[in-house]
Amino acid sequence: MEVILLERISKLGQMGETVKVRDGYARNYLLPLGKALRANAANKARFEAERSVLEARNLERKSEAQKVADVLDGKSFIVVRAAGETGQLYGSVAARDVVETLAGEGFTIGRNQVHLNQPIKSIGIHKVEIALHSEVEIHVELNVARSAEEAERQSKGEDLTSVDAIYGVDEDALRPEDFFNPEADYDDEADDAEEATEE
């Protein structure tokens, strides 16, 4: 289906362009949200008549988005989640969780504005892209940790998935003697067991 774009859409085109898109994308997303019109003579005339109003509205939205971007860009947010010893989350952090985290800090963002290719499934510091407007995209940091203390350690650059971080032991400093007593006579116990079975 051919549509006339009423605003710039990344990877698709600029305002006023006529582009060919899949029917489902047009019917389920572009047309209902008012981002495009079906490409026909009547709608082309309508677009040209309303072009200055659409451009003014787009510019206003862009300036509002830029104000939010100036405050939000590069900020770091802590997300506390349960995770195993290796840092694997028991759940995941999805776009919905990013929206809730930002809302807790006073920023209103829609789920469709969060560009998360796949849910976050491990602790660590993750960059998340947020499209505040079709022409204003920013990145925020999500510090996913098991506790606020771990998040603080992670923000200083510590890797919390290592043995050292989990057990407080430097894995490179471990020696065989740390796991068994070399002076113990393990053979005596085995000999006693053999004698007991022979009798």
Contact map, one row per residue, 1 for C-alpha under 8 A:
1110000000000000000111100100000000000100000000000000000000000000000000000000000000000000000000000000000000000000000000000000000000000000000000000000000000000000000000000000000000000000000000000000000
1111000000000000011110000000000000000110000000000000000000000000000000000000000000000000000000000000000000000000000000000000000000000000000000000000000000000000000000000000000000000000000000000000000
1111100000000000011110000100000000011110000000000000000000000000000000000000000000000000000000000000000000000000000000000000000000000000000000000000000000000000000000000000000000000000000000000000000
0111110000000011111000000000000000011110000100000000000000000000000000000000000000000000000000000000000000000000000000000000000000000000000000000000000000000000000000000000000000000000000000000000000
0011111110001111111000000000000000111000000000000000000000000000000000000000000000000000000000000000000000000000000000000000000000000000000000000000000000000000000000000000000000000000000000000000000
0001111100000011000000000000000001111000000000100000010000000000000000000000000000000000000000000000000000000000000000000000000000000000000000000000000000000000000000000000000000000000000000000000000
0000111110000111000000000000000000110000000000000000010001000000000000000000000000000000000000000000000000000000000000000000000000000100000000000000000000000000000000000000000000000000000000000000000
0000111111011110000000000000000000000000000000000000000000000000000000000000000000000000000000000000000000000000000000000000000000000110000000000000000000000000000000000000000000000000000000000000000
0000101111111110000000000000000000000000000000000000000000000000000000000000000000000000000000000000000000000000000000000000000000000100000000000000000000000000000000000000000000000000000000000000000
0000000111111000000000000000000000000000000000000000000000000000000000000000000000000000000000000000000000000000000000000000000000000110000000000000000000000000000000000000000000000000000000000000000
0000000011111000000000000000000000000000000000000000000000000000000000000000000000000000000000000000000000000000000000000000000000000000000000000000000000000000000000000000000000000000000000000000000
0000000111111100001000000000000000000000000000000000000000000000000000000000000000000000000000000000000000000000000000000000000000000000000000000000000000000000000000000000000000000000000000000000000
0000100111111110101000000000000000000000000000000000000000000000000000000000000000000000000000000000000000000000000000000000000000000000000000000000000000000000000000000000000000000000000000000000000
0000101110011111100000000000000000000000000000000000000000000000000000000000000000000000000000000000000000000000000000000000000000000000000000000000000000000000000000000000000000000000000000000000000
0001111110001111100000000000000000000000000000000000000000000000000000000000000000000000000000000000000000000000000000000000000000000000000000000000000000000000000000000000000000000000000000000000000
0001111000000111110000000000000000000000000000100000000000000000000000000000000000000000000000000000000000000000000000000000000000000000000000000000000000000000000000000000000000000000000000000000000
0001100000001111111000000000000000000000000000000000000000000000000000000000000000000000000000000000000000000000000000000000000000000000000000000000000000000000000000000000000000000000000000000000000
0111100000000001111100000000000000000010000000000000000000000000000000000000000000000000000000000000000000000000000000000000000000000000000000000000000000000000000000000000000000000000000000000000000
0111100000011000111110000000000000000000000000000000000000000000000000000000000000000000000000000000000000000000000000000000000000000000000000000000000000000000000000000000000000000000000000000000000
1110000000000000011111000000000000000000000000000000000000000000000000000000000000000000000000000000000000000000000000000000000000000000000000000000000000000000000000000000000000000000000000000000000
1110000000000000001111101100000000000000000000000000000000000000000000000000000000000000000000000000000000000000000000000000000000000000000000000000000000000000000000000000000000000000000000000000000
1000000000000000000111111100000000000000000000000000000000000000000000000000000000000000000000000000000000000000000000000000000000000000000000000000000000000000000000000000000000000000000000000000000
1000000000000000000011111110000000000000000000000000000000000000000000000000000000000000000000000000000000000000000000000000000000000000000000000000000000000000000000000000000000000000000000000000000
0000000000000000000001111111100000000000000000000000000000000000000000000000000000000000000000000000000000000000000000000000000000000000000000000000000000000000000000000000000000000000000000000000000
0000000000000000000011111111110000000000000000000000000000000000000000000000000000000000000000000000000000000000000000000000000000000000000000000000000000000000000000000000000000000000000000000000000
1010000000000000000011111111111000010000000000000000000000000000000000000000000000000000000000000000000000000000000000000000000000000000000000000000000000000000000000000000000000000000000000000000000
0000000000000000000000111111111100000000000000000000000000000000000000000000000000000000000000000000000000000000000000000000000000000000000000000000000000000000000000000000000000000000000000000000000
0000000000000000000000011111111100000000000000000000000000000000000000000000000000000000000000000000000000000000000000000000000000000000000000000000000000000000000000000000000000000000000000000000000
0000000000000000000000011111111110000000000000000000000000000000000000000000000000000000000000000000000000000000000000000000000000000000000000000000000000000000000000000000000000000000000000000000000
0000000000000000000000001111111111111000000000000000000000000000000000000000000000000000000000000000000000000000000000000000000000000000000000000000000000000000000000000000000000000000000000000000000
0000000000000000000000000111111111111100000000000000000000000000000000000000000000000000000000000000000000000000000000000000000000000000000000000000000000000000000000000000000000000000000000000000000
0000000000000000000000000011111111100000000000000000000000000000000000000000000000000000000000000000000000000000000000000000000000000000000000000000000000000000000000000000000000000000000000000000000
0000000000000000000000000000111111110000000000000000000000000000000000000000000000000000000000000000000000000000000000000000000000000000000000000000000000000000000000000000000000000000000000000000000
0000010000000000000000000000011111111000000000000000000000000000000000000000000000000000000000000000000000000000000000000000000000000000000000000000000000000000000000000000000000000000000000000000000
0000111000000000000000000000011111111000000000000000000000000000000000000000000000000000000000000000000000000000000000000000000000000000000000000000000000000000000000000000000000000000000000000000000
0011111000000000000000000100011011111100000000000000000000000000000000000000000000000000000000000000000000000000000000000000000000000000000000000000000000000000000000000000000000000000000000000000000
0011110000000000000000000000011001111110001000000000000000000000000000000000000000000000000000000000000000000000000000000000000000000000000000000000000000000000000000000000000000000000000000000000000
1111000000000000000000000000001000011111001000000000000000000000000000000000000000000000000000000000000000000000000000000000000000000000000000000000000000000000000000000000000000000000000000000000000
0111000000000000010000000000000000001111101100000000000000000000000000000000000000000000000000000000000000000000000000000000000000000000000000000000000000000000000000000000000000000000000000000000000
0000000000000000000000000000000000000111111100000000000000000000000000000000000000000000000000000000000000000000000000000000000000000000000000000000000000000000000000000000000000000000000000000000000
0000000000000000000000000000000000000011111110000000000000000000000000000000000000000000000000000000000000000000000000000000000000000000000000000000000000000000000000000000000000000000000000000000000
0000000000000000000000000000000000000001111111000000000000000000000000000000000000000000000000000000000000000000000000000000000000000000000000000000000000000000000000000000000000000000000000000000000
0000000000000000000000000000000000001111111111100000000000000000000000000000000000000000000000000000000000000000000000000000000000000000000000000000000000000000000000000000000000000000000000000000000
0001000000000000000000000000000000000011111111110000000000000000000000000000000000000000000000000000000000000000000000000000000000000000000000000000000000000000000000000000000000000000000000000000000
0000000000000000000000000000000000000000111111111000000000000000000000000000000000000000000000000000000000000000000000000000000000000000000000000000000000000000000000000000000000000000000000000000000
0000000000000000000000000000000000000000011111111100000000000000000000000000000000000000000000000000000000000000000000000000000000000000000000000000000000000000000000000000000000000000000000000000000
0000010000000001000000000000000000000000001111111110000000000000000000000000000000000000000000000000000000000000000000000000000000000000000000000000000000000000000000000000000000000000000000000000000
0000000000000000000000000000000000000000000111111110000000000000000000000000000000000000000000000000000000000000000000000000000000000000000000000000000000000000000000000000000000000000000000000000000
0000000000000000000000000000000000000000000011111111000000000000000000000000000000000000000000000000000000000000000000000000000000000000000000000000000000000000000000000000000000000000000000000000000
0000000000000000000000000000000000000000000001111111110000000000000000000000000000000000000000000000000000000000000000000000000000000000000000000000000000000000000000000000000000000000000000000000000
0000000000000000000000000000000000000000000000111111111000000000000000000000000000000000000000000000000000000000000000000000000000000000000000000000000000000000000000000000000000000000000000000000000
0000000000000000000000000000000000000000000000001111111100000000000000000000000000000000000000000000000000000000000000000000000000000000000000000000000000000000000000000000000000000000000000000000000
0000000000000000000000000000000000000000000000000111111110000000000000000000000000000000000000000000000000000000000000000000000000000000000000000000000000000000000000000000000000000000000000000000000
0000011000000000000000000000000000000000000000000111111111000000000000000000000000000000000000000000000000000000000000000000000000000000000000000000000000000000000000000000000000000000000000000000000
0000000000000000000000000000000000000000000000000011111111100000000000000000000000000000000000000000000000000000000000000000000000000000000000000000000000000000000000000000000000000000000000000000000
0000000000000000000000000000000000000000000000000001111111110000000000000000000000000000000000000000000000000000000000000000000000000000000000000000000000000000000000000000000000000000000000000000000
0000000000000000000000000000000000000000000000000000111111111000000000000000000000000000000000000000000000000000000000000000000000000000000000000000000000000000000000000000000000000000000000000000000
0000001000000000000000000000000000000000000000000000011111111100000000000000000000000000000000000000000000000000000000000000000000000000000000000000000000000000000000000000000000000000000000000000000
0000000000000000000000000000000000000000000000000000001111111110000000000000000000000000000000000000000000000000000000000000000000000000000000000000000000000000000000000000000000000000000000000000000
0000000000000000000000000000000000000000000000000000000111111111000000000000000000000000000000000000000000000000000000000000000000000000000000000000000000000000000000000000000000000000000000000000000
0000000000000000000000000000000000000000000000000000000011111111100000000000000000000000000000000000000000000000000000000000000000001000000000000000000000000000000000000000000000000000000000000000000
0000000000000000000000000000000000000000000000000000000001111111110000000000000000000000000000000000000000000000000000000000000000001011000000000000000000000000000000000000000000000000000000000000000
0000000000000000000000000000000000000000000000000000000000111111111000000000000000000000000000000000000000000000000000000000000000000000000000000000000000000000000000000000000000000000000000000000000
0000000000000000000000000000000000000000000000000000000000011111111100000000000000000000000000000000000000000000000000000000000000000000000000000000000000000000000000000000000000000000000000000000000
0000000000000000000000000000000000000000000000000000000000001111111110000000000000000000000000000000000000000000000000000000000000011001000000000000000000000000000000000000000000000000000000000000000
0000000000000000000000000000000000000000000000000000000000000111111111000000000000000000000000000000000000000000000000000000000000010001000000000000000000000000000000000000000000000000000000000000000
0000000000000000000000000000000000000000000000000000000000000011111111100000000000000000000000000000000000000000000000000000000000000000000000000000000000000000000000000000000000000000000000000000000
0000000000000000000000000000000000000000000000000000000000000001111111110000000000000000000000000000000000000000000000000000000000010000000000000000000000000000000000000000000000000000000000000000000
0000000000000000000000000000000000000000000000000000000000000000111111111000000000000000000000000000000000000000000000000000000000010001110000000000000000000000000000000000000000000000000000000000000
0000000000000000000000000000000000000000000000000000000000000000011111111000000000000000000000000000000000000000000000000000000000000000000000000000000000000000000000000000000000000000000000000000000
0000000000000000000000000000000000000000000000000000000000000000001111111000000000000000000000000000000000000000000000000000000000000000000000000000000000000000000000000000000000000000000000000000000
0000000000000000000000000000000000000000000000000000000000000000000111111110000000000000000000000000000000000000000000000000000000000000010100000000000000000000000000000000000000000000000000000000000
0000000000000000000000000000000000000000000000000000000000000000000011111110000000000000000000000000000000000000000000000000000000000000011100000000000000000000000000000000000000000000000000000000000
0000000000000000000000000000000000000000000000000000000000000000000000011111000000000000000000000000000000000000000000000000000000000000011110000000000000000000000000000000000000000000000000000000000
0000000000000000000000000000000000000000000000000000000000000000000000011111100000000000000000000000000000000000000000000000000000000000000110000000000000000000000000000000000000000000000000000000000
0000000000000000000000000000000000000000000000000000000000000000000000000111110000000000000000000000000000000000000000000000000000000000000111100000000000000000000000000000000000000000000000000000000
0000000000000000000000000000000000000000000000000000000000000000000000000011111000000000000000000000110000000000000000000000000000000000000111100000000000000000000000000000000000000000000000000000000
0000000000000000000000000000000000000000000000000000000000000000000000000001111100000000000000000000000000000000000000000000000000000000000001111001001000000000000000000000000000000000000000000000000
0000000000000000000000000000000000000000000000000000000000000000000000000000111110000000000000000000100000000000000000000000000000000000000001111000000000000000000000000000000000000000000000000000000
0000000000000000000000000000000000000000000000000000000000000000000000000000011111000000000000000000000000000000000000000000000000000000000000011111000000000000000000000000000000000000000000000000000
0000000000000000000000000000000000000000000000000000000000000000000000000000001111100000111000000000000000000000000000000000000000000000000000011110000000000000000000000000000000000000000000000000000
0000000000000000000000000000000000000000000000000000000000000000000000000000000111110000111000000000000000000000000000000000000000000000000000001100000000000000000000000000000000000000000000000000000
0000000000000000000000000000000000000000000000000000000000000000000000000000000011111111110000000000000000000000000000000110000000000000000000001100000000000000000000000000000000000000000000000000000
0000000000000000000000000000000000000000000000000000000000000000000000000000000001111111110000000000000000000000000000000000000000000000000000000000000000000000000000000000000000000000000000000000000
0000000000000000000000000000000000000000000000000000000000000000000000000000000000111111000000000000000000000000000000000000000000000000000000000000000000000000100001000000000000000000000000000000000
0000000000000000000000000000000000000000000000000000000000000000000000000000000000111111000000000000000000000000000000000000000000000000000000000000000000000000110000000000000000000000000000000000000
0000000000000000000000000000000000000000000000000000000000000000000000000000000000111111100000000000000000000000000000000110000000000000000000000000000000000001100000000000000000000000000000000000000
0000000000000000000000000000000000000000000000000000000000000000000000000000000000111111110000000000000000000000000000001110000000000000000000000000000000000000000000000000000000000000000000000000000
0000000000000000000000000000000000000000000000000000000000000000000000000000000011110011111100000000000000000000000000001110000000000000000000000000000000000000000000000000000000000000000000000000000
0000000000000000000000000000000000000000000000000000000000000000000000000000000011110001111100000000000000000000000000001000000000000000000000000000000000000000000000000000000000000000000000000000000
0000000000000000000000000000000000000000000000000000000000000000000000000000000011000000111110000000000000000000000000001000000000000000000000000000000000000000000000000000000000000000000000000000000
0000000000000000000000000000000000000000000000000000000000000000000000000000000000000000111111000000000000000000000000111100000000000000000000000000000000000000000000000000000000000000000000000000000
0000000000000000000000000000000000000000000000000000000000000000000000000000000000000000001111111100000000000000000000111000000000000000000000000000000000000000000000000000000000000000000000000000000
0000000000000000000000000000000000000000000000000000000000000000000000000000000000000000000111111100000000000000000101110000000000000000000000000000000000000000000000000000000000000000000000000000000
0000000000000000000000000000000000000000000000000000000000000000000000000000000000000000000011111110000000000010011100100000000000000000000000000000000000000000000000000000000000000000000000000000000
0000000000000000000000000000000000000000000000000000000000000000000000000000000000000000000011111111000000000010000000000000000000000000000000000000000000000000000000000000000000000000000000000000000
0000000000000000000000000000000000000000000000000000000000000000000000000000000000000000000011111111100000000000000000000000000000000000000000000000000000000000000000000000000000000000000000000000000
0000000000000000000000000000000000000000000000000000000000000000000000000000000000000000000011111111110000000000010000000000000000000000000000000000000000000000000000000000000000000000000000000000000
0000000000000000000000000000000000000000000000000000000000000000000000000000000000000000000000111111111000011110010000000000000000000000000000000000000000000000000000000000000000000000000000000000000
0000000000000000000000000000000000000000000000000000000000000000000000000000000000000000000000011111111100000000000000000000000000000000000000000000000000000000000000000000000000000000000000000000000
0000000000000000000000000000000000000000000000000000000000000000000000000000101000000000000000001111111110000000000000000000000000000000000000000000000000000000000000000000000000000000000000000000000
0000000000000000000000000000000000000000000000000000000000000000000000000000100000000000000000000111111111111000000000000000000000000000000000000000000000000000000000000000000000000000000000000000000
0000000000000000000000000000000000000000000000000000000000000000000000000000000000000000000000000011111111111000000000000000000000000000000000000000000000000000000000000000000000000000000000000000000
0000000000000000000000000000000000000000000000000000000000000000000000000000000000000000000000000001111111100000000000000000000000000000000000000000000000000000000000000000000000000000000000000000000
0000000000000000000000000000000000000000000000000000000000000000000000000000000000000000000000000000111111100000000000000000000000000000000000000000000000000000000000000000000000000000000000000000000
0000000000000000000000000000000000000000000000000000000000000000000000000000000000000000000000000000011111110000000000000000000000000000000000000000000000000000000000000000000000000000000000000000000
0000000000000000000000000000000000000000000000000000000000000000000000000000000000000000000000000000011111111000000000000000000000000000000000000000000000000000000000000000000000000000000000000000000
0000000000000000000000000000000000000000000000000000000000000000000000000000000000000000000000000010011001111100000000000000000000000000000000000000000000000000000000000000000000000000000000000000000
0000000000000000000000000000000000000000000000000000000000000000000000000000000000000000000000000010011000111110110000000000000000010000000000000000000000000000000000000000000000000000000000000000000
0000000000000000000000000000000000000000000000000000000000000000000000000000000000000000000000000010000000011111110000000000000000000000000000000000000000000000000000000000000000000000000000000000000
0000000000000000000000000000000000000000000000000000000000000000000000000000000000000000000000110010000000001111110000000000000000000000000000000000000000000000000000000000000000000000000000000000000
0000000000000000000000000000000000000000000000000000000000000000000000000000000000000000000000000000000000000111111000000000000000000000000000000000000000000000000000000000000000000000000000000000000
0000000000000000000000000000000000000000000000000000000000000000000000000000000000000000000000000000000000001111111000000000000001110000000000000000000000000000000000000000000000000000000000000000000
0000000000000000000000000000000000000000000000000000000000000000000000000000000000000000000000100110000000001111111100000000000111100000000000000000000000000000000000000000000000000000000000000000000
0000000000000000000000000000000000000000000000000000000000000000000000000000000000000000000000100000000000000001111110000000000111100000000000000000000000000000000000000000000000000000000000000000000
0000000000000000000000000000000000000000000000000000000000000000000000000000000000000000000001100000000000000000011111100000000110000000000000000000000000000000000000000000000000000000000000000000000
0000000000000000000000000000000000000000000000000000000000000000000000000000000000000000000000000000000000000000001111100000000000000000000000000000000000000000000000000000000000000000000000000000000
0000000000000000000000000000000000000000000000000000000000000000000000000000000000000000000001000000000000000000000111110000000000000000000000000000000000000000000000000000000000000000000000000000000
0000000000000000000000000000000000000000000000000000000000000000000000000000000000000000000111100000000000000000000111111000000000000000000000000000000000000000000000000000000000000000000000000000000
0000000000000000000000000000000000000000000000000000000000000000000000000000000000000000000111000000000000000000000001111100010000000000000000000000000000000000000000000000000000000000000000000000000
0000000000000000000000000000000000000000000000000000000000000000000000000000000000000001111110000000000000000000000000111110000000000000000000000000000000000000000000000000000000000000000000000000000
0000000000000000000000000000000000000000000000000000000000000000000000000000000000100011100100000000000000000000000000011111000000000000000000010000000000000000000000000000000000000000000000000000000
0000000000000000000000000000000000000000000000000000000000000000000000000000000000100011100000000000000000000000000000001111100000000000000000111100000000000001000000000000000000000000000000000000000
0000000000000000000000000000000000000000000000000000000000000000000000000000000000000000000000000000000000000000000000000111110000000000000000111000000001000011000000000000000000000000000000000000000
0000000000000000000000000000000000000000000000000000000000000000000000000000000000000000000000000000000000000000000000000011111000000000000011110000000001100000000000000000000000000000000000000000000
0000000000000000000000000000000000000000000000000000000000000000000000000000000000000000000000000000000000000000000000010001111100000000000011110000000000000000000000000000000000000000000000000000000
0000000000000000000000000000000000000000000000000000000000000000000000000000000000000000000000000000000000000000000000000000111110000000001111000000000000000000000000000000000000000000000000000000000
0000000000000000000000000000000000000000000000000000000000000000000000000000000000000000000000000000000000000000011100000000011111000000001111000000000000000000000000000000000000000000000000000000000
0000000000000000000000000000000000000000000000000000000000000000000000000000000000000000000000000000000000000000011100000000001111100000111100000000000000000000000000000000000000000000000000000000000
0000000000000000000000000000000000000000000000000000000000000000000000000000000000000000000000000000000000000000111000000000000111110000111100000000000000000000000000000000000000000000000000000000000
0000000000000000000000000000000000000000000000000000000000000000000000000000000000000000000000000000000000000000111000000000000011111111110000000000000000000000000000000000000000000000000000000000000
0000000000000000000000000000000000000000000000000000000000000000110110000000000000000000000000000000000000001000100000000000000001111111110000000000000000000000000000000000000000000000000000000000000
0000000000000000000000000000000000000000000000000000000000001100100000000000000000000000000000000000000000000000000000000000000000111111100000000000000000000000000000000000000000000000000000000000000
0000001111000000000000000000000000000000000000000000000000000000000000000000000000000000000000000000000000000000000000000000000000111111100000000000000000000000000000000000000000000000000000000000000
0000000101000000000000000000000000000000000000000000000000000100000000000000000000000000000000000000000000000000000000000000000000111111100000000000000000000000000000000000000000000000000000000000000
0000000000000000000000000000000000000000000000000000000000000100110010000000000000000000000000000000000000000000000000000000000000111111110000000000000000000000000000000000000000000000000000000000000
0000000000000000000000000000000000000000000000000000000000000000000010000000000000000000000000000000000000000000000000000000000011111111111000000000000000000000000000000000000000000000000000000000000
0000000000000000000000000000000000000000000000000000000000000000000010011100000000000000000000000000000000000000000000000000000011110001111100000000000000000000000000000000000000000000000000000000000
0000000000000000000000000000000000000000000000000000000000000000000000001100000000000000000000000000000000000000000000000000001111000000111110000000000000000000000000000000000000000000000000000000000
0000000000000000000000000000000000000000000000000000000000000000000000011111100000000000000000000000000000000000000000000000001111000000011111000000000000000000000000000000000000000000000000000000000
0000000000000000000000000000000000000000000000000000000000000000000000000111100000000000000000000000000000000000000000000000111100000000001111100000000000000000000000000000000000000000000000000000000
0000000000000000000000000000000000000000000000000000000000000000000000000001111000000000000000000000000000000000000000000000111100000000000111110000000000000000000000000000000000000000000000000000000
0000000000000000000000000000000000000000000000000000000000000000000000000001111000000000000000000000000000000000000000000011110000000000000011111000001001100000000000000000000000000000000000000000000
0000000000000000000000000000000000000000000000000000000000000000000000000000011110000000000000000000000000000000000000000111110000000000000001111100001000000000000000000000000000000000000000000000000
0000000000000000000000000000000000000000000000000000000000000000000000000000011111100000000000000000000000000000000000000011000000000000000000111111011001000000000000000000000000000000000000000000000
0000000000000000000000000000000000000000000000000000000000000000000000000000000111100000000000000000000000000000000000000010000000000000000000011111011000000000000000000000000000000000000000000000000
0000000000000000000000000000000000000000000000000000000000000000000000000000000110000000000000000000000000000000000000000000000000000000000000001111111000000000000000000000000000000000000000000000000
0000000000000000000000000000000000000000000000000000000000000000000000000000010100000000000000000000000000000000000000000000000000000000000000001111111100000000000000000000000000000000000000000000000
0000000000000000000000000000000000000000000000000000000000000000000000000000000000000000000000000000000000000000000000000000000000000000000000000011111110000000000000000000000000000000000000000000000
0000000000000000000000000000000000000000000000000000000000000000000000000000000000000000000000000000000000000000000000000000000000000000000000001111111111000001000000000000000000000000000000000000000
0000000000000000000000000000000000000000000000000000000000000000000000000000010000000000000000000000000000000000000000000000000000000000000000111111111111100000000000000000000000000000000000000000000
0000000000000000000000000000000000000000000000000000000000000000000000000000000000000000000000000000000000000000000000000000000000000000000000000001111111110000000000000000000000000000000000000000000
0000000000000000000000000000000000000000000000000000000000000000000000000000000000000000000000000000000000000000000000000000000000000000000000000000111111111100000000000000000000000000000000000000000
0000000000000000000000000000000000000000000000000000000000000000000000000000000000000000000000000000000000000000000000000001100000000000000000101000011111111111000000000000000000000000000000000000000
0000000000000000000000000000000000000000000000000000000000000000000000000000000000000000000000000000000000000000000000000000100000000000000000100000001111111100000000000000000000000000000000000000000
0000000000000000000000000000000000000000000000000000000000000000000000000000000000000000000000000000000000000000000000000000000000000000000000000000000111111100000000000000000000000000000000000000000
0000000000000000000000000000000000000000000000000000000000000000000000000000000000000000000000000000000000000000000000000000000000000000000000000000000011111110000000000000000000000000000000000000000
0000000000000000000000000000000000000000000000000000000000000000000000000000000000000000000000000000000000000000000000000000000000000000000000000000000011111111000000000000000000000000000000000000000
0000000000000000000000000000000000000000000000000000000000000000000000000000000000000000000000000000000000000000000000000001000000000000000000000000000001001111110010000000000000000000000000000000000
0000000000000000000000000000000000000000000000000000000000000000000000000000000000000010000000000000000000000000000000000011000000000000000000000000010001000111110011000000000000000000000000000000000
0000000000000000000000000000000000000000000000000000000000000000000000000000000000001110000000000000000000000000000000000000000000000000000000000000000000000011111011000000000000000000000000000000000
0000000000000000000000000000000000000000000000000000000000000000000000000000000000000100000000000000000000000000000000000000000000000000000000000000000000000011111111000000000000000000000000000000000
0000000000000000000000000000000000000000000000000000000000000000000000000000000000000000000000000000000000000000000000000000000000000000000000000000000000000000111111111110000000000000000000000000000
0000000000000000000000000000000000000000000000000000000000000000000000000000000000000000000000000000000000000000000000000000000000000000000000000000000000000000011111111110000000000000000000000000000
0000000000000000000000000000000000000000000000000000000000000000000000000000000000000000000000000000000000000000000000000000000000000000000000000000000000000011111111111000000000000000000000000000000
0000000000000000000000000000000000000000000000000000000000000000000000000000000000001000000000000000000000000000000000000000000000000000000000000000000000000001111111111000000000000000000000000000000
0000000000000000000000000000000000000000000000000000000000000000000000000000000000000000000000000000000000000000000000000000000000000000000000000000000000000000001111111000000000000000000000000000000
0000000000000000000000000000000000000000000000000000000000000000000000000000000000000000000000000000000000000000000000000000000000000000000000000000000000000000001111111100000000000000000000000000000
0000000000000000000000000000000000000000000000000000000000000000000000000000000000000000000000000000000000000000000000000000000000000000000000000000000000000000001111111110110000000000000000000000000
0000000000000000000000000000000000000000000000000000000000000000000000000000000000000000000000000000000000000000000000000000000000000000000000000000000000000000001100011111110000000000000000000000000
0000000000000000000000000000000000000000000000000000000000000000000000000000000000000000000000000000000000000000000000000000000000000000000000000000000000000000001100001111110000000000000000000000000
0000000000000000000000000000000000000000000000000000000000000000000000000000000000000000000000000000000000000000000000000000000000000000000000000000000000000000000000000111110000000000000000000000000
0000000000000000000000000000000000000000000000000000000000000000000000000000000000000000000000000000000000000000000000000000000000000000000000000000000000000000000000001111111000000000000000000000000
0000000000000000000000000000000000000000000000000000000000000000000000000000000000000000000000000000000000000000000000000000000000000000000000000000000000000000000000001111111101000000000000000000000
0000000000000000000000000000000000000000000000000000000000000000000000000000000000000000000000000000000000000000000000000000000000000000000000000000000000000000000000000000111111100000000000000000000
0000000000000000000000000000000000000000000000000000000000000000000000000000000000000000000000000000000000000000000000000000000000000000000000000000000000000000000000000000011111110000000000000000000
0000000000000000000000000000000000000000000000000000000000000000000000000000000000000000000000000000000000000000000000000000000000000000000000000000000000000000000000000000001111111100000000000000000
0000000000000000000000000000000000000000000000000000000000000000000000000000000000000000000000000000000000000000000000000000000000000000000000000000000000000000000000000000011111111000000000000000000
0000000000000000000000000000000000000000000000000000000000000000000000000000000000000000000000000000000000000000000000000000000000000000000000000000000000000000000000000000001111111000000000000000000
0000000000000000000000000000000000000000000000000000000000000000000000000000000000000000000000000000000000000000000000000000000000000000000000000000000000000000000000000000000111111100000000000000000
0000000000000000000000000000000000000000000000000000000000000000000000000000000000000000000000000000000000000000000000000000000000000000000000000000000000000000000000000000000011111111000000000000000
0000000000000000000000000000000000000000000000000000000000000000000000000000000000000000000000000000000000000000000000000000000000000000000000000000000000000000000000000000000010011111000000000000000
0000000000000000000000000000000000000000000000000000000000000000000000000000000000000000000000000000000000000000000000000000000000000000000000000000000000000000000000000000000000001111100000000000000
0000000000000000000000000000000000000000000000000000000000000000000000000000000000000000000000000000000000000000000000000000000000000000000000000000000000000000000000000000000000001111110000000000000
0000000000000000000000000000000000000000000000000000000000000000000000000000000000000000000000000000000000000000000000000000000000000000000000000000000000000000000000000000000000000011111110000000000
0000000000000000000000000000000000000000000000000000000000000000000000000000000000000000000000000000000000000000000000000000000000000000000000000000000000000000000000000000000000000001111111000000000
0000000000000000000000000000000000000000000000000000000000000000000000000000000000000000000000000000000000000000000000000000000000000000000000000000000000000000000000000000000000000000111111100000000
0000000000000000000000000000000000000000000000000000000000000000000000000000000000000000000000000000000000000000000000000000000000000000000000000000000000000000000000000000000000000000111111110000000
0000000000000000000000000000000000000000000000000000000000000000000000000000000000000000000000000000000000000000000000000000000000000000000000000000000000000000000000000000000000000000111111111000000
0000000000000000000000000000000000000000000000000000000000000000000000000000000000000000000000000000000000000000000000000000000000000000000000000000000000000000000000000000000000000000011111111100000
0000000000000000000000000000000000000000000000000000000000000000000000000000000000000000000000000000000000000000000000000000000000000000000000000000000000000000000000000000000000000000001111111110000
0000000000000000000000000000000000000000000000000000000000000000000000000000000000000000000000000000000000000000000000000000000000000000000000000000000000000000000000000000000000000000000111111111000
0000000000000000000000000000000000000000000000000000000000000000000000000000000000000000000000000000000000000000000000000000000000000000000000000000000000000000000000000000000000000000000011111111100
0000000000000000000000000000000000000000000000000000000000000000000000000000000000000000000000000000000000000000000000000000000000000000000000000000000000000000000000000000000000000000000001111111110
0000000000000000000000000000000000000000000000000000000000000000000000000000000000000000000000000000000000000000000000000000000000000000000000000000000000000000000000000000000000000000000000111111111
0000000000000000000000000000000000000000000000000000000000000000000000000000000000000000000000000000000000000000000000000000000000000000000000000000000000000000000000000000000000000000000000011111111
0000000000000000000000000000000000000000000000000000000000000000000000000000000000000000000000000000000000000000000000000000000000000000000000000000000000000000000000000000000000000000000000001111111
0000000000000000000000000000000000000000000000000000000000000000000000000000000000000000000000000000000000000000000000000000000000000000000000000000000000000000000000000000000000000000000000000111111
0000000000000000000000000000000000000000000000000000000000000000000000000000000000000000000000000000000000000000000000000000000000000000000000000000000000000000000000000000000000000000000000000011111
